[in-house]
Amino acid sequence: MELDATAIGICLSIIGCFLFAALEFYKKQDFDISNIALVFLAIFAISAGGELIYAALKGDPKDLPSSWREYLGVAGMVGIGLSINYVRLAILKVWNSPQSIKKSSQIKE
């Protein structure tokens, strides 16, 4: 089996997400599947993006990888996933902030 840039990116992504899952389990005694999936996609997007940048620097558009649409799709998924995760965390941070708890307790009194 010959390893091209895509296969190497997938292997690094799998290794990276397993390491992240182990670290998260070690620190929290639990892990979040969505975080692990985002780590996998982010690492894969890095390797795929690197290949696209290398092709772009060569200056010949015919040198784009044959699976360029997959790379753009993965980059889009990572962007969407990170955005949704950020929105979720921002809402939770505001929802659980000490100021909002004080205001809600004052309203009840």
Secondary structure as GFF3:
##gff-version 3
##sequence-region A 1 109
A	DSSP	alpha_helix	5	28	.	.	.	ID=ss1
A	DSSP	alpha_helix	33	58	.	.	.	ID=ss2
A	DSSP	three_ten_helix	61	63	.	.	.	ID=ss3
A	DSSP	alpha_helix	68	95	.	.	.	ID=ss4
A	DSSP	alpha_helix	98	108	.	.	.	ID=ss5
###
